[in-house]
Amino acid sequence: MILPAPPSPILLLDLAAEHAALQPALDEAMHAVLTSAAFIQGPAVGQFATELGEYLGGTRVIPCANGTDALTLALMSLNLPAGAEIIIPAFTYVATLEAAALLGLKPVLVDVRPDTFNIDPAAVEAALTPRTGAIVAVHLFGQCADLEALRQISTRHGVALIEDNAQAIGATFQFENGETTYAGAVGEIGTTSFFPSKNLGGLGDGGALLTRDADRAALLHQLANHGQSRKYHHQHIGLNSRLDTLQAALLRVKLRQLPANTAARQAVAARYDAALAGVPGLTIPARDPRSSHVFHQYTIQLDEAGRRDRLQHFLKSCGVPTMIYYPLPVHAQAAYAYLGYRAGQFPVAERLCGAVLSLPIHPLLTAGQVGYITELLKQF
């Protein structure tokens, strides 16, 4: 079958079009910051933190410079001894390990679930030792990890739970007792990123920490600002990690659009699901019924080794961009060879790196574009 050209150019994400719809409000926010000249710690930073906290059900939000700093600050706030072990999924972006390694802590990798791609609680339990200082749960691609099991493990063993929520802002998890909580607000600390491609993305770098504990929030505020409680009075060794006022002002505008954008992403994902369910050789994203899914990525799996790369080439030739998150498991990265892991130790993560492919997904992807993409997938 010869397929027509795509209905219109297809992009992995279309930030230019998303911003065009918000241009007057973005211009107004930018102008307000320029005229105030309060470029560092201006009022928009606190306003954004308050508004995001309200959106996340009353969570305390501590803005910082980027998502990697957020992870670093979260670990710093635990005051762990050098060499303490931090349990981290083997299928994640390298920043999750980077934060631990930079602080002289030891990343301890565990495998992930083959369906949700998220950290496997059974593997976490098996990896615990007296030296374990924290568990980092990454809510990958927009869906919560198993927070029920992870919270139980964390509580039972007295180990901190950190949630890397860079890809799942606004997702929720329902516990067995009926409690529903936003991702990032379950463990001691949550972290997030406002990198432009994120569901809530700035026009540059940015990040934040999330907590429900007032004392920890105060400590994190200090750590992100040179460890000072007030100017020139430093209680802790900290970082210079502040969210620019301009980014905060722009993020306030984009936060107001986040619920609608999340619903639009979920609608795109539902179209993909309906068209691709049952296609031989292809697995659509699994849905944990306890978690909402905000679809930072829509990631399929190819069931036969080697087919993923051929599919990616085929789609590219037809005008459909895709991305592989992630082509190498973190234990195979040269920078982390010192950890001593070997090929085959994390079979699920290793298989996923050769099988996953993320399709275009953003709030402005049309039904016609999704139809074109799914017809190509069926043809392949």
C-alpha positions as CSV (number, residue, x, y, z in Angstrom):
1,M,0.0,0.0,0.0
2,I,1.3,3.5,-0.9
3,L,0.4,6.0,1.7
4,P,0.0,9.7,1.0
5,A,2.2,12.4,2.5
6,P,1.5,13.3,6.1
7,P,-1.5,15.6,6.6
8,S,1.0,18.3,7.7
9,P,4.5,18.3,9.0
10,I,4.7,16.0,12.1
11,L,7.0,17.0,15.0
12,L,7.9,15.1,18.1
13,L,6.7,18.1,20.0
14,D,5.7,21.6,18.7
15,L,6.8,24.2,21.2
16,A,6.6,27.0,18.7
17,A,2.9,26.4,18.1
18,E,2.1,25.9,21.8
19,H,3.8,29.2,22.6
20,A,2.2,31.0,19.8
21,A,-1.2,30.4,21.4
22,L,0.1,31.9,24.6
23,Q,2.1,34.7,23.1
24,P,0.2,37.7,24.5
25,A,0.4,36.3,28.1
26,L,4.0,35.3,27.7
27,D,4.9,38.8,26.4
28,E,3.1,40.4,29.3
29,A,4.9,38.3,31.8
30,M,8.3,38.9,30.2
31,H,7.6,42.7,30.1
32,A,6.7,42.7,33.8
33,V,10.0,41.1,34.7
34,L,12.0,43.4,32.4
35,T,10.5,46.6,33.8
36,S,10.8,45.4,37.5
37,A,14.5,44.4,36.9
38,A,14.0,41.8,39.7
39,F,15.8,39.1,37.7
40,I,16.9,37.0,40.7
41,Q,14.4,36.0,43.4
42,G,11.8,38.4,42.1
43,P,8.1,38.0,43.2
44,A,7.2,35.7,40.3
45,V,9.4,33.0,41.8
46,G,7.4,32.8,45.0
47,Q,4.1,33.2,43.1
48,F,4.9,30.3,40.8
49,A,5.9,28.1,43.8
50,T,2.6,28.8,45.5
51,E,0.5,28.2,42.4
52,L,2.3,25.0,41.5
53,G,2.0,23.8,45.1
54,E,-1.7,24.5,45.0
55,Y,-2.0,22.6,41.7
56,L,-0.2,19.6,43.4
57,G,-2.7,19.4,46.3
58,G,-0.9,21.6,48.8
59,T,2.6,20.5,48.3
60,R,5.5,22.8,49.3
61,V,7.5,23.8,46.2
62,I,11.1,24.9,46.3
63,P,12.2,26.2,42.9
64,C,15.8,25.7,41.8
65,A,18.0,26.0,38.6
66,N,17.3,22.6,37.0
67,G,16.1,19.1,37.5
68,T,19.6,17.7,38.1
69,D,20.2,20.2,40.9
70,A,16.9,19.2,42.4
71,L,18.0,15.6,42.7
72,T,21.4,16.8,44.1
73,L,19.7,19.0,46.7
74,A,17.3,16.3,47.6
75,L,20.2,14.0,48.4
76,M,22.1,16.7,50.2
77,S,19.2,17.4,52.5
78,L,19.4,13.8,53.8
79,N,22.9,14.4,55.2
80,L,24.1,10.9,54.3
81,P,27.6,9.7,55.0
82,A,30.1,9.3,52.1
83,G,29.6,6.0,50.3
84,A,25.9,5.6,51.4
85,E,24.0,3.5,48.8
86,I,21.3,5.1,46.7
87,I,19.0,2.6,44.9
88,I,18.2,3.7,41.4
89,P,16.5,2.1,38.4
90,A,18.7,0.8,35.6
91,F,16.4,2.2,33.0
92,T,16.5,6.0,33.5
93,Y,18.2,9.2,32.3
94,V,21.8,9.5,33.6
95,A,21.0,12.5,35.8
96,T,19.4,10.2,38.4
97,L,22.8,8.6,38.9
98,E,24.8,11.7,38.4
99,A,23.4,13.5,41.4
100,A,24.4,10.6,43.7
101,A,27.8,10.2,42.2
102,L,28.7,13.9,42.4
103,L,28.0,13.8,46.2
104,G,30.3,10.8,46.8
105,L,27.3,8.4,47.2
106,K,27.1,5.0,45.6
107,P,24.5,4.4,43.0
108,V,23.1,0.9,43.4
109,L,21.1,-0.2,40.3
110,V,18.1,-2.4,40.2
111,D,16.0,-3.7,37.3
112,V,12.6,-2.3,36.2
113,R,9.1,-3.7,35.5
114,P,8.7,-5.0,32.0
115,D,5.3,-3.5,31.6
116,T,5.4,0.0,33.1
117,F,9.2,0.5,32.8
118,N,9.3,1.7,36.4
119,I,11.5,0.5,39.2
120,D,10.7,-3.0,40.4
121,P,9.8,-3.0,44.2
122,A,10.9,-6.6,44.5
123,A,14.3,-5.7,43.1
124,V,14.5,-2.7,45.5
125,E,13.8,-4.9,48.5
126,A,16.5,-7.4,47.4
127,A,19.1,-4.6,47.0
128,L,18.6,-3.1,50.5
129,T,21.6,-3.2,52.8
130,P,22.5,-1.5,56.1
131,R,24.3,1.1,54.0
132,T,21.2,2.1,52.0
133,G,20.4,5.7,52.4
134,A,17.7,6.3,49.9
135,I,15.5,4.8,47.2
136,V,15.0,7.0,44.0
137,A,11.7,6.1,42.2
138,V,11.6,7.6,38.7
139,H,8.1,8.1,37.4
140,L,9.1,7.3,33.8
141,F,7.3,8.6,30.7
142,G,4.4,10.1,32.7
143,Q,3.2,7.3,35.0
144,C,3.8,6.7,38.7
145,A,6.0,3.9,39.9
146,D,4.5,1.5,42.4
147,L,4.2,4.0,45.2
148,E,2.2,1.6,47.4
149,A,5.0,-0.9,47.6
150,L,7.8,1.6,47.6
151,R,6.3,3.6,50.5
152,Q,5.8,0.4,52.5
153,I,9.5,-0.6,51.8
154,S,10.7,2.9,52.7
155,T,8.7,2.9,56.0
156,R,9.5,-0.6,57.0
157,H,13.3,-0.2,56.6
158,G,13.6,3.5,57.6
159,V,15.0,4.5,54.2
160,A,14.2,7.8,52.5
161,L,12.1,7.7,49.4
162,I,12.9,10.3,46.7
163,E,10.6,10.7,43.7
164,D,12.2,11.8,40.4
165,N,9.1,13.4,38.9
166,A,10.7,15.2,36.0
167,Q,8.4,13.3,33.5
168,A,5.1,13.0,35.4
169,I,4.1,16.4,36.7
170,G,0.4,16.2,37.6
171,A,0.1,12.4,37.6
172,T,-1.7,10.9,40.6
173,F,-1.6,7.6,42.4
174,Q,-4.4,5.9,44.4
175,F,-3.4,3.8,47.4
176,E,-5.3,0.8,48.7
177,N,-6.8,2.9,51.6
178,G,-8.4,5.2,49.0
179,E,-5.9,8.0,49.4
180,T,-5.0,9.7,46.1
181,T,-1.8,11.7,46.0
182,Y,0.1,13.6,43.4
183,A,3.4,12.2,42.1
184,G,6.3,13.8,43.9
185,A,4.3,14.3,47.1
186,V,4.5,10.8,48.6
187,G,8.2,10.3,49.5
188,E,10.3,12.6,51.7
189,I,11.2,14.7,48.7
190,G,10.0,14.9,45.1
191,T,12.0,16.5,42.3
192,T,11.0,17.9,38.9
193,S,12.4,19.6,35.8
194,F,11.1,22.5,33.7
195,F,13.3,21.7,30.8
196,P,11.5,23.0,27.7
197,S,10.4,19.6,26.4
198,K,8.8,18.6,29.7
199,N,5.0,18.7,30.1
200,L,5.4,21.9,32.1
201,G,8.4,23.3,30.4
202,G,10.1,26.7,30.6
203,L,11.8,28.7,27.9
204,G,15.2,27.6,29.4
205,D,16.4,25.5,32.3
206,G,14.5,25.2,35.6
207,G,13.6,22.8,38.3
208,A,11.9,22.4,41.7
209,L,11.8,20.2,44.8
210,L,8.5,19.1,46.4
211,T,7.8,18.2,50.0
212,R,5.0,18.2,52.5
213,D,7.4,18.8,55.4
214,A,7.8,22.4,56.4
215,D,11.2,21.9,58.1
216,R,12.6,20.0,55.1
217,A,11.2,22.7,52.8
218,A,13.1,25.4,54.8
219,L,16.3,23.3,54.7
220,L,15.9,22.9,50.9
221,H,15.4,26.6,50.4
222,Q,18.6,27.2,52.3
223,L,20.6,24.5,50.4
224,A,19.5,26.0,47.1
225,N,20.7,29.4,48.1
226,H,24.3,29.0,49.3
227,G,23.1,27.3,52.5
228,Q,21.9,30.6,54.0
229,S,18.9,31.3,56.1
230,R,19.3,35.0,55.5
231,K,21.8,37.0,53.5
232,Y,25.4,36.4,54.6
233,H,24.4,33.9,57.3
234,H,25.3,30.4,56.1
235,Q,24.1,27.4,58.2
236,H,25.0,24.8,55.5
237,I,27.2,24.2,52.6
238,G,24.8,24.7,49.7
239,L,24.5,25.4,46.0
240,N,23.8,28.5,43.9
241,S,20.7,26.9,42.3
242,R,17.9,29.5,41.8
243,L,15.1,29.6,39.3
244,D,15.3,32.8,37.3
245,T,12.5,35.3,37.8
246,L,11.9,35.4,34.1
247,Q,11.5,31.6,33.9
248,A,9.1,31.6,36.9
249,A,7.0,34.3,35.3
250,L,6.8,32.3,32.0
251,L,6.1,29.1,33.9
252,R,3.1,30.8,35.7
253,V,1.5,31.3,32.3
254,K,2.2,27.8,31.1
255,L,1.0,26.3,34.4
256,R,-2.5,27.7,33.7
257,Q,-2.5,25.7,30.5
258,L,-1.2,22.5,32.0
259,P,-4.5,20.8,32.8
260,A,-5.8,21.3,29.2
261,N,-2.5,20.2,27.8
262,T,-2.5,17.0,29.9
263,A,-6.0,16.2,28.7
264,A,-4.9,16.7,25.1
265,R,-1.9,14.4,25.5
266,Q,-4.2,11.8,27.1
267,A,-6.6,12.1,24.1
268,V,-3.7,11.6,21.7
269,A,-2.6,8.5,23.7
270,A,-6.1,7.1,23.6
271,R,-6.1,7.5,19.8
272,Y,-2.8,5.6,19.6
273,D,-4.2,2.9,21.9
274,A,-7.3,2.4,19.9
275,A,-5.5,2.1,16.6
276,L,-2.5,0.0,17.8
277,A,-4.1,-2.4,20.2
278,G,-3.6,-5.9,18.9
279,V,-1.2,-5.0,16.2
280,P,1.2,-8.1,15.9
281,G,4.7,-7.6,17.1
282,L,4.0,-4.3,18.8
283,T,3.1,-3.6,22.5
284,I,1.4,-0.3,23.5
285,P,2.2,1.4,26.8
286,A,0.9,-0.5,29.8
287,R,-1.4,1.4,32.2
288,D,-1.2,0.9,36.0
289,P,-4.9,1.3,37.0
290,R,-3.7,2.9,40.3
291,S,-1.9,5.7,38.4
292,S,-3.0,8.4,36.0
293,H,-0.7,8.8,33.0
294,V,0.2,12.3,31.7
295,F,2.1,10.9,28.7
296,H,5.3,12.8,28.7
297,Q,6.1,10.1,26.1
298,Y,4.1,7.5,24.3
299,T,6.5,4.6,24.1
300,I,5.8,1.4,22.3
301,Q,7.9,-1.8,22.3
302,L,8.8,-4.0,19.3
303,D,8.7,-7.7,20.2
304,E,11.5,-8.9,17.9
305,A,15.1,-7.9,18.5
306,G,16.4,-5.6,15.7
307,R,13.0,-4.5,14.4
308,R,12.9,-1.3,16.4
309,D,15.7,0.3,14.4
310,R,14.3,-0.7,11.1
311,L,10.9,0.7,12.2
312,Q,12.5,4.0,13.2
313,H,14.2,4.3,9.8
314,F,11.0,3.5,8.0
315,L,9.0,6.1,9.9
316,K,11.7,8.7,9.3
317,S,11.5,8.0,5.5
318,C,7.8,8.7,5.7
319,G,8.2,12.0,7.6
320,V,7.5,10.8,11.1
321,P,10.2,11.6,13.7
322,T,10.7,9.3,16.7
323,M,13.1,9.0,19.7
324,I,14.7,6.2,21.6
325,Y,14.6,6.8,25.4
326,Y,17.1,5.2,26.2
327,P,19.5,3.5,23.7
328,L,22.0,2.4,26.5
329,P,21.2,1.3,30.0
330,V,23.0,3.5,32.6
331,H,25.3,0.7,33.8
332,A,26.7,0.4,30.2
333,Q,27.7,4.1,30.2
334,A,31.5,4.6,30.3
335,A,31.2,7.1,33.1
336,Y,29.7,4.5,35.4
337,A,32.0,1.5,34.6
338,Y,33.6,2.0,38.0
339,L,30.4,0.6,39.6
340,G,31.4,-2.8,38.2
341,Y,28.2,-4.0,36.7
342,R,28.2,-6.5,33.8
343,A,26.0,-7.0,30.8
344,G,23.1,-9.3,31.7
345,Q,22.7,-8.1,35.3
346,F,19.6,-6.1,34.4
347,P,17.9,-8.1,31.7
348,V,14.6,-6.1,31.6
349,A,16.4,-2.7,31.3
350,E,18.8,-4.1,28.7
351,R,16.0,-5.6,26.6
352,L,14.0,-2.3,26.7
353,C,16.9,-0.3,25.4
354,G,16.7,-2.4,22.2
355,A,13.0,-2.5,22.0
356,V,11.4,0.9,22.9
357,L,10.4,3.7,20.5
358,S,8.7,6.9,21.5
359,L,6.2,8.2,19.0
360,P,5.3,11.9,18.5
361,I,3.0,13.2,21.3
362,H,2.1,16.7,22.1
363,P,-1.1,18.6,22.8
364,L,-1.4,19.9,19.2
365,L,-1.0,16.5,17.4
366,T,-4.1,16.1,15.3
367,A,-6.3,13.0,14.8
368,G,-5.3,13.0,11.1
369,Q,-1.6,12.9,12.1
370,V,-2.1,10.1,14.6
371,G,-4.1,8.2,11.9
372,Y,-1.2,8.6,9.4
373,I,1.4,7.4,12.0
374,T,-0.7,4.4,13.1
375,E,-1.3,3.3,9.5
376,L,2.4,3.4,8.8
377,L,2.9,1.2,11.9
378,K,0.3,-1.3,10.8
379,Q,1.9,-1.4,7.3
380,F,5.3,-2.0,8.8
